[in-house]
Amino acid sequence: MADHQKLAVVTGGAGFIGSHLCGRLVRDRWRVISLDNYFAGSKDNHIEGVEYREGHTKHIAEHITETPDIIYHLGEYSRVEQSVLEPDLVHDLNVRGTHGVLDFWVEKKCKFVYAGSSTKFGDGGLAREATPYASTKAANTEAVVRCGEENNLPYVVTYFYNVYGPGERPGVYGTVIEAFKQMHLRGTPLTVTSPGTQKRNFTHVDDVVEGLILVGQKGRGDGYCLGNERSFTILEVAKLFGGDVVMLPPRPASRTESSIDTNKSTALGWRAMRSLEDYIMQVDRPHTHEERLEHRVLVFSTTFYPVEGPAERALLKLIRSMPDVQFDIVTSAFSRAGRSAAAPAPNIHICRVGFGSRVDKFLLPILGYRAARRLQRKHRYLFAWSIMASYAALAAVLLRRRAKLPLLVTLADQDLEEISALSRAALRLILTDADQVYGAGDQESHAARLSRTPLRNSIGNGDAFANQLRYSYAEVLLNQESAL
C-alpha cells in the first residue's frame, strides 16, 4: 500500500450510513479502518477494501494504533424514541464511547468529523432534553467544539435529518422510512404516531455521504446541516406508500416540528439532490387483496379484565387507543366474575378458557392453545403477542410451533432473577421459541443469559408493525409506573 495513501477511521463503519461512507472513501482511494461493536451494524454491510476491527469506541486506542488523517465519528446510539427505554445503553455508547474517541482525537491530532443530531433543533430547542438520545448528542456536540478549540484541532460538526436509503436496518433501530417500507412490502397497515402532523426532513444516504466527504475536505467548525430542506408530515409519507394507516397513541418524545438551516453546507457547494417520492416509487410493490393481512392481533394473557395487573392495564389502554385494530385475547376465566365479564372495548374479543377458578391458569397452556388454533384458522393475523412470559406464553409457543404464526413476547414487570427452577425452565422454553423478546431495564440481559439465544430475531409478517405496537405498549407501561 502506497506510503502517501491517506487513512480515514470510521466509527460505526458497519452501520447504515457508515457503510455507505466507507464505500465512497474506498472508491476515492483512501485507506479505511472501521471500528464497530456491531450493536446496530452488521457484517453484511462490509465493503471490500475496508479493514474492520470489532470493539467499543471507548476502547478505540486499543484497537487502532495508526494515526489517521481524519476520523468520522458515526458510531453512537441513534434512535430517538427507543432511547427512552434504554438510557443506560445510550449513556454507555454516547457518553463513555464518545469521550474515548475524543481522547483518541486529541492524541492523534487529525481532523475530526462528528455526526451530531438535528433533534436538538426540534420544537424550538425543547426537543434537546426530551430523550436520552437527544440530550447526550447535544452534550457531545458541545464537547467536540470545546475539545477542538482548547487543543487547536480541526473539526466539523454535521447534523443529519432522517436519513433513508438502501441498506437500512429494519426493526427496533430502523427509521420510519424503513419501517413503512417493511410494513408495505409485507402487506400490513402502516402505523403512524398521533397526530401524524409531525414534520420531518428526509435525506437520502447518498446525499449525506456527499456532504460528509465535502465537509471532511473543506468544512470548519460547527453547524453543517446535511438535510433535505423539503419537509413532510408523517401522514403524508404514509400516504406516499399507499395502503391502510393505523394511528398509534401520541408519544411525548415525538417532536412536532423540525428546524433546518443548510447555509453553511450549501456554501461549500452541497445540496440534497434525491427525492423521497422517487425512492418510495422504486420500492413500491402492489398487493392483491389475498396478500393483505387483517388488522388483527392475537394476544395471549394469563389474566385479563377484570382481573388485571400493570401489564394487563397497559395493554387495555393501548387497545382502546387503537380502534381500527381488532384484538383477540386468549386468557383464563380465572374467577366467576372474570368468566362472565363483557369485553371492555368494541375492538376486544375475549376467548376465556377454564372453569372460573385460579386453577385455570395451569390449564391455559393446553386449553389456550386449542382456542388459539381455532381462531388462527379463521383469521390472517398480523402476529401473535404474549404480554408476559407466563402460562399464556406456553400456549403461544405451541401455536407458533404448529401454525408458524410469528410470536412477540414482552416481559412487562417480571423479575427474572427471583423465579423457581421450574419457572426458569419454562421461561427458557418460551424465550427460545419466541421470534422477538423485549423487556425494560436489565430484563433483556437476564433473558438473554437464560435463553442462551438472540432475543431479537425476525418476527416475519408482523415485524415492523409488531415493533411499533411493542414500543407504544412499553411507553404506556412506563408512564403507569412513573405515575405511581
GUKOL-468844 format. One line per 4 residues: number of its first residue (from 1); their letters; for each residue x, y, z of C-alpha. Coordinates in Angstrom, 1 decimal. Each point is the difference from the previous one (the first is absolute). Last residue first. Example, Ala and Ser with C-alpha at 12.3 -4.5 7.8 and 13.67 -1.06 7.14 Angstrom:
// GUKOL-468844
2> sa> 13.7,-1.1,7.1 | -1.4,-3.4,0.7
END
This chain:
// GUKOL-468844
484> lase> -47.3,5.7,41.0 | -0.1,2.2,-3.1 | 3.4,-1.0,-1.2 | -1.0,-3.7,0.0
480> qnll> -3.1,0.8,-2.2 | 2.2,2.1,-2.3 | 2.4,-2.9,-0.5 | -2.9,-2.4,-0.8
476> veay> -1.4,2.4,-2.6 | 3.5,0.4,-1.4 | 0.5,-3.8,-0.3 | -3.4,-0.4,-1.7
472> syrl> 0.9,2.7,-2.6 | 3.3,-1.7,-0.6 | -1.5,-3.4,-0.4 | -2.6,1.3,-2.3
468> qnaf> 2.7,1.5,-2.3 | 2.1,-3.2,0.2 | -3.0,-2.2,-1.0 | -0.6,2.2,-3.1
464> adgn> 3.6,-0.2,-1.1 | 0.3,-3.8,0.5 | -3.6,-1.3,-0.3 | 0.5,-1.9,-3.2
460> gisn> 3.2,-1.7,1.2 | 1.1,0.5,3.6 | 3.6,0.3,-0.9 | 2.3,-0.8,3.0
456> rlpt> 0.4,2.2,3.0 | 0.7,-2.2,3.0 | 3.3,-1.7,-1.2 | 0.4,-3.4,1.8
452> rslr> 1.4,-1.1,3.3 | -3.6,0.0,1.4 | 1.0,1.0,3.6 | 2.9,2.2,-0.9
448> aahs> -2.1,1.8,-2.6 | -2.9,0.4,2.5 | 2.3,1.6,2.6 | 1.3,2.4,-2.6
444> eqdg> -3.5,0.7,-1.2 | -1.3,0.8,3.5 | 2.7,2.5,0.8 | -2.2,3.1,-0.6
440> agyv> -3.2,-0.9,-1.8 | -0.8,-3.2,-2.0 | -0.4,-1.1,-3.6 | 0.0,-3.5,-1.4
436> qdad> -0.3,-0.7,-3.8 | -0.5,-3.2,-1.9 | -1.0,-2.0,3.1 | 1.1,-3.6,0.2
432> tlil> 3.1,0.5,2.1 | -1.6,2.4,2.4 | -3.0,-2.2,0.7 | 2.1,-3.2,0.6
428> rlaa> 2.4,2.0,2.2 | -3.0,1.3,2.0 | -1.3,-3.5,0.5 | 3.4,-1.1,1.4
424> rsla> 0.3,3.1,2.2 | -3.5,-0.6,1.3 | 1.0,-3.5,1.1 | 3.2,1.3,1.6
420> siee> -2.0,2.7,1.9 | 0.1,3.7,-0.8 | 1.6,3.0,1.6 | 2.5,1.1,-2.7
416> ldqd> -2.5,0.5,-2.9 | -2.1,2.6,1.9 | -2.9,0.5,-2.3 | -1.5,3.5,-0.5
412> altv> -0.6,-0.2,-3.8 | 1.9,-2.8,-1.6 | -1.3,0.5,-3.5 | -0.2,-3.1,-2.3
408> llpl> -0.5,0.3,-3.7 | -1.0,-3.1,-2.0 | -0.2,-0.6,-3.8 | -2.8,-2.4,-0.9
404> karr> 1.8,-3.3,-1.1 | -3.3,-2.0,0.5 | 1.3,-2.9,2.0 | 3.1,1.3,1.7
400> rllv> -1.4,3.5,0.3 | -3.2,-1.3,1.5 | 1.9,-2.1,2.6 | 2.1,3.1,0.9
396> aala> -3.2,2.1,0.4 | -1.4,-2.6,2.4 | 3.2,0.2,2.0 | -0.3,3.8,0.0
392> aysa> -3.3,-0.2,1.7 | 1.6,-1.7,3.0 | 2.7,2.7,0.3 | 2.4,2.0,-2.1
388> misw> -2.2,3.2,0.1 | -1.9,1.9,-2.7 | -0.1,-2.9,-2.3 | -0.5,1.3,-3.5
384> afly> -0.9,-1.9,-3.2 | 0.5,1.8,-3.4 | -1.8,1.8,-2.8 | -2.8,-2.6,0.2
380> rhkr> -1.7,-1.5,-3.1 | -3.1,-1.3,1.7 | -2.2,-3.1,0.2 | 2.5,-2.8,0.4
376> qlrr> 1.9,2.2,2.6 | -3.1,0.2,2.1 | -0.4,-3.7,0.3 | 3.7,-0.4,0.8
372> aary> -0.3,2.7,2.6 | -2.7,-1.9,1.8 | 2.0,-3.3,-0.1 | 3.1,1.8,1.3
368> glip> -1.9,1.7,2.8 | -1.3,-3.4,1.1 | 3.4,-1.5,0.1 | 2.2,2.7,1.4
364> llfk> -2.9,1.5,1.9 | -0.8,-2.9,2.2 | 2.4,1.2,2.8 | -1.6,3.5,-0.3
360> dvrs> -3.4,-1.5,0.5 | 0.9,-1.3,3.5 | -0.8,3.5,1.3 | -3.7,-0.7,-0.6
356> gfgv> -2.6,0.8,-2.6 | -0.2,-3.3,-1.8 | 2.6,0.3,-2.7 | 0.4,1.9,-3.3
352> rcih> -0.8,3.6,-0.8 | -0.1,1.3,-3.6 | -0.3,3.7,0.1 | -0.7,2.2,-3.0
348> inpa> 1.2,3.5,0.4 | -0.7,2.6,-2.7 | -3.3,1.2,1.6 | 1.7,0.6,3.4
344> paaa> -0.4,-1.4,3.6 | -0.9,-3.5,-1.2 | -2.8,-1.3,2.2 | 0.7,-1.7,3.3
340> srga> -1.6,-3.5,0.5 | 3.1,-2.1,0.6 | 1.8,2.8,1.7 | -2.6,0.3,2.7
336> rsfa> 0.1,-3.8,0.6 | 3.8,0.1,0.2 | 3.0,-1.0,-2.0 | -1.8,0.0,-3.4
332> stvi> 3.4,-0.5,-1.6 | 1.2,2.0,-3.0 | 0.0,0.0,-3.8 | -0.5,3.6,-1.1
328> dfqv> -1.1,0.8,-3.6 | 1.0,3.6,-0.7 | -1.5,1.9,-2.9 | 1.8,3.1,-1.4
324> dpms> -1.8,3.1,-1.1 | -1.0,1.0,3.6 | 3.7,0.5,1.0 | -0.1,2.1,3.2
320> rilk> -2.2,-2.5,1.8 | 2.5,-2.7,-0.8 | 2.9,2.0,1.5 | -1.9,0.6,3.3
316> llar> -1.0,-3.7,0.2 | 3.6,-1.1,-0.5 | 1.2,2.4,2.7 | -2.6,-1.3,2.4
312> eapg> 1.0,-3.6,-0.8 | 3.7,0.7,0.7 | -0.7,1.9,3.2 | -2.3,-2.8,1.5
308> evpy> -3.4,-1.3,-1.1 | -3.0,-2.0,0.9 | -2.9,2.0,-1.5 | 1.4,-0.1,-2.7
304> ftts> 2.8,-2.5,-0.9 | 1.9,-2.9,1.5 | 2.6,-2.3,-1.5 | 0.3,2.2,-3.1
300> fvlv> 0.4,-1.2,-3.6 | -0.8,2.5,-2.7 | -0.9,-0.7,-3.6 | 0.2,3.2,-2.1
296> rhel> -2.4,1.2,-2.7 | 0.0,2.6,-2.8 | -0.2,-2.9,-2.4 | 3.0,-1.0,-2.2
292> reeh> 0.2,1.0,-3.6 | 1.1,-2.6,-2.5 | -3.5,-1.0,-1.0 | -1.0,3.5,-0.9
288> thpr> 2.9,0.2,-2.5 | 3.0,2.1,1.0 | 1.8,2.6,-2.0 | 3.8,0.3,0.3
284> dvqm> 1.6,3.4,0.6 | 3.7,0.1,0.7 | 0.9,2.2,-3.0 | -3.0,2.3,0.4
280> iyde> 1.0,0.6,3.7 | 3.5,1.1,-1.1 | -1.4,2.4,-2.7 | -2.4,1.5,2.5
276> lsrm> 2.8,0.6,2.6 | 1.9,2.1,-2.5 | 3.8,-0.1,-0.7 | 2.1,3.1,-0.5
272> arwg> 0.7,1.4,3.5 | 2.5,2.9,-0.6 | 3.7,0.5,0.7 | 2.1,2.7,-1.6
268> lats> 2.0,1.1,3.1 | -2.4,2.9,0.6 | -2.8,-2.6,-0.3 | 1.3,-1.6,3.2
264> kntd> 0.3,3.2,2.0 | -3.5,1.2,-1.1 | -1.8,-3.3,0.7 | -2.2,1.3,2.8
260> isse> -2.6,-2.5,1.2 | -2.7,-0.1,2.6 | -2.3,-3.0,0.7 | -3.4,0.3,1.6
256> trsa> -2.3,-2.3,2.1 | 2.6,-1.8,2.1 | -0.8,-3.7,0.9 | 1.3,-0.6,3.5
252> prpp> -3.4,0.6,1.6 | -1.5,-2.8,-2.2 | -3.5,0.3,-1.4 | -2.2,-3.2,-0.2
248> lmvv> 0.3,-2.0,-3.3 | -2.0,0.7,-3.1 | -0.4,-2.8,-2.5 | 0.4,0.8,-3.7
244> dggf> -1.1,-2.2,-3.0 | 1.7,-0.2,-3.3 | 2.1,2.6,-1.8 | 3.7,0.5,0.3
240> lkav> -0.3,3.7,-0.7 | -3.0,0.1,2.5 | 2.4,-1.0,2.8 | 2.3,2.8,-0.9
236> elit> -2.8,2.5,0.1 | -1.1,-1.3,3.4 | 3.5,0.5,1.3 | -0.1,3.6,-1.0
232> fsre> 2.5,0.9,-2.7 | 2.8,2.5,-0.2 | 2.0,1.4,-2.9 | 3.4,1.3,1.1
228> nglc> 1.7,-3.3,-0.6 | 2.6,-0.4,2.8 | 3.7,0.2,0.6 | 0.3,2.9,2.5
224> ygdg> 3.5,1.2,0.5 | -0.1,2.1,3.2 | 3.3,-0.3,1.8 | 3.6,0.6,-1.0
220> rgkq> 1.9,-0.2,-3.3 | -1.1,-1.9,-3.1 | 2.1,-0.3,-3.2 | 1.2,-3.6,-0.5
216> gvli> -1.9,-1.8,2.7 | -2.9,2.3,-0.6 | -0.1,-1.2,-3.6 | 0.3,-3.7,0.8
212> lgev> -2.7,0.2,2.6 | -2.3,2.0,-2.3 | 0.3,-2.6,-2.8 | -0.7,-2.7,2.6
208> vddv> -3.1,1.8,1.1 | -1.3,0.3,-3.6 | 0.6,-3.7,-0.6 | -1.9,-0.7,3.3
204> htfn> -3.1,1.7,-1.3 | -1.4,2.7,2.2 | -3.4,0.3,1.6 | -1.1,3.2,1.8
200> rkqt> -2.7,-0.6,2.6 | -3.3,1.5,1.0 | -2.3,-1.4,2.7 | -3.5,0.2,-1.4
196> gpst> -0.7,-3.7,0.7 | -2.0,0.8,3.2 | 0.7,-2.7,1.1 | 2.8,-2.5,-0.8
192> vtlp> -0.5,-1.6,-3.4 | -0.1,-3.7,-0.5 | -0.2,-1.3,-3.6 | -2.4,-2.9,-0.6
188> tgrl> 1.6,-3.3,-0.8 | 0.6,-1.4,-3.5 | 3.6,-1.1,0.6 | 1.5,2.4,-2.5
184> hmqk> -2.0,2.9,1.4 | 1.0,-0.8,3.6 | 3.6,-0.4,-0.9 | 0.1,3.3,-1.9
180> faei> -1.9,1.8,2.7 | 2.6,-1.2,2.6 | 2.9,0.9,-2.4 | -1.4,3.6,-0.4
176> vtgy> -0.6,0.3,3.8 | 3.6,-0.9,0.7 | 1.3,-3.3,1.2 | 1.3,-0.8,3.5
172> vgpr> -3.0,-2.0,1.1 | -0.3,-2.0,-3.2 | 1.5,0.5,-3.4 | 3.6,1.1,-0.7
168> egpg> 0.4,2.3,-3.0 | 2.0,-1.3,-2.9 | -1.6,2.1,-2.8 | -1.1,3.5,1.0
164> yvny> -1.1,2.1,2.9 | 1.5,2.8,2.2 | -2.4,1.8,2.3 | 1.9,3.3,0.2
160> fytv> 3.7,-0.1,0.7 | 2.0,2.7,1.8 | 3.7,0.6,-0.6 | 2.7,1.2,2.4
156> vypl> 3.4,0.6,-1.6 | 3.4,0.0,1.7 | 3.5,1.2,-0.4 | 2.1,0.0,3.3
152> nnee> 1.1,3.0,2.0 | -0.1,-2.0,3.2 | -2.5,2.2,1.9 | -2.0,0.8,-3.1
148> gcrv> -0.3,-3.6,-1.2 | -0.8,-1.4,3.5 | -2.6,2.7,0.6 | -1.7,-0.5,-3.4
144> vaet> 0.0,-3.8,0.4 | -1.3,0.3,3.6 | -2.8,2.3,-1.2 | -1.1,-2.5,-2.6
140> naak> 0.2,-2.8,2.6 | -2.4,1.9,2.3 | -2.5,0.2,-2.9 | 0.4,-3.7,-0.7
136> tsay> -0.5,-0.9,3.6 | -3.1,2.1,0.4 | -1.7,-1.2,-3.3 | 0.7,-3.7,0.7
132> ptae> -1.1,0.1,3.7 | -3.3,1.5,-1.2 | -2.0,3.3,0.4 | 3.0,2.2,1.0
128> ralg> 0.9,1.3,-3.5 | -3.6,-0.2,-1.2 | -0.6,3.4,1.6 | 2.3,1.7,-2.5
124> gdgf> -2.7,1.9,-1.9 | -2.0,-3.2,-0.5 | 2.9,-1.8,-1.6 | 3.5,1.5,-0.2
120> ktss> 1.5,-2.5,2.5 | -1.5,-2.8,-2.2 | 2.5,0.9,-2.8 | 2.5,-2.4,1.5
116> gayv> 3.8,0.2,-0.3 | 2.1,-2.1,-2.3 | 3.5,1.1,0.9 | 2.8,0.6,-2.5
112> fkck> 3.6,0.2,1.6 | 3.2,1.1,-1.8 | 3.2,-1.4,1.5 | 1.9,0.6,3.3
108> kevw> 0.5,-3.8,0.8 | -0.1,0.5,3.8 | -2.8,2.5,0.0 | -2.0,-2.2,-2.4
104> fdlv> 0.5,-3.1,2.3 | -1.3,2.0,3.0 | -3.0,1.1,-2.1 | -0.7,-3.6,-1.0
100> ghtg> 0.1,-1.2,3.6 | -2.4,2.8,1.0 | -2.3,-1.2,-2.8 | -0.2,-3.5,1.4
96> rvnl> -0.6,1.0,3.6 | -2.7,2.5,-0.9 | -1.8,-1.2,-3.1 | 0.5,-3.8,0.3
92> dhvl> -0.1,-0.5,3.7 | -2.5,2.8,0.7 | -2.4,-1.3,-2.7 | 0.2,-3.5,1.5
88> dpel> -0.9,1.3,3.4 | -2.9,2.1,-1.4 | -1.6,-3.0,-1.8 | -3.8,0.5,0.0
84> vsqe> 0.1,3.7,-0.7 | 2.7,-0.7,-2.7 | -2.7,-1.8,-2.1 | -1.5,3.4,-0.8
80> vrsy> 3.1,1.6,-1.5 | 2.0,-2.8,-1.6 | 3.7,0.6,-0.7 | 2.3,-1.6,2.5
76> eglh> 3.5,1.0,-1.1 | 2.6,-1.0,-2.5 | -0.1,2.8,-2.6 | 3.3,1.6,0.9
72> yiid> 1.9,0.7,-3.2 | 3.6,0.3,0.8 | 2.5,1.6,-2.4 | 3.7,-0.3,-0.9
68> ptet> 0.3,-3.1,2.2 | 2.9,-0.9,2.3 | 0.2,-3.7,0.4 | -0.4,-1.7,3.4
64> ihea> -3.7,-0.9,-0.5 | -1.6,-2.7,2.2 | 1.4,1.0,3.4 | -0.4,3.7,-0.7
60> ihkt> -3.6,-0.6,-0.9 | -0.9,-1.5,3.4 | -2.9,2.4,0.7 | -1.1,-0.6,-3.6
56> hger> -0.8,-3.6,0.8 | 1.5,-2.8,-2.1 | 0.2,-1.8,-3.3 | 2.6,1.0,-2.6
52> yevg> -0.8,0.0,-3.7 | 2.6,1.0,-2.6 | -1.9,1.2,-3.1 | 1.0,-1.1,-3.5
48> eihn> -3.2,-1.9,-0.7 | -2.9,1.5,1.9 | -1.6,-1.7,3.0 | -3.8,0.7,0.3
44> dksg> -0.9,-3.7,0.6 | 2.4,0.2,3.0 | -2.8,2.0,1.6 | -0.1,3.2,2.0
40> afyn> -2.5,0.8,2.7 | 1.8,-1.5,3.0 | 2.8,-1.2,-2.3 | 2.8,1.4,2.2
36> dlsi> 1.3,2.0,-2.9 | 3.4,1.5,-0.9 | 0.6,0.3,-3.8 | 3.4,0.7,-1.4
32> vrwr> 0.2,1.5,-3.5 | 3.0,0.6,-2.3 | -1.3,2.7,-2.4 | -0.1,-0.6,-3.7
28> drvl> -3.2,2.1,-0.8 | -1.8,-3.3,-0.6 | 1.1,-1.1,3.5 | -1.4,3.3,1.4
24> rgcl> -3.3,-0.5,-1.7 | -0.4,-3.6,1.3 | 0.9,1.1,3.5 | -2.6,2.7,-0.1
20> hsgi> -2.7,-2.4,-1.1 | 1.0,-2.4,2.8 | -0.1,2.8,2.5 | -3.5,1.2,-0.9
16> fgag> -1.6,-3.4,0.6 | 2.4,-1.5,2.5 | 3.2,-2.0,-0.6 | 2.2,3.1,0.2
12> gtvv> -1.4,1.0,3.4 | 3.2,1.8,0.7 | 1.7,1.0,-3.2 | 3.8,0.5,0.0
8> alkq> 1.4,1.5,-3.2 | 3.6,-0.5,-1.1 | 1.6,1.8,-3.0 | 2.2,-1.8,-2.4
4> hdam> 3.5,1.6,-0.1 | 1.8,-3.2,1.0 | -1.5,-2.0,-2.8 | -1.5,-3.4,1.0
END
